[in-house]
Amino acid sequence: MPKITYIEHNGKEHVVEVAEGLTVMEGARDNNIPGIDADCGGACACSTCHSYIDPTWAEKLPKIEPMEEDMLDFAWERKDNSRLTCQLKVTADLDGLVLRMPEKQV
């Protein structure tokens, strides 16, 4: 299973295995990782699974779709490397992915 590193805003790291086919958001939720609220359950109807993708991974991820782009407008302190983790499907290619959570989710 691919390993994903979730880094809380305070710097605490969580390295977990996430089954292929799940989303990065579901990996956080299923492993009780603080910082990803996922209020809409993965429907891309909020921005509470917002994260900052490590720059080394930015070009390796699928392109942002228009719906995700629209929801990111509501994210706390959006940056160029912001993504919604509900829109990132876990595959073997994501093994080693590193992401950081914002200070809060809105």
Buried (B, 14 or more C-beta within 10 A) or exposed (E): EBBBBBBBEEEEEBEBEBEEEBBBBBBBBEBEBEBBBBEBEBEBEBBBBBBBBBEEBEEEBEEBEEEBEEBBEEBBEBEEBBBBBBBBBBEEEBBBBBBBBBEEBE
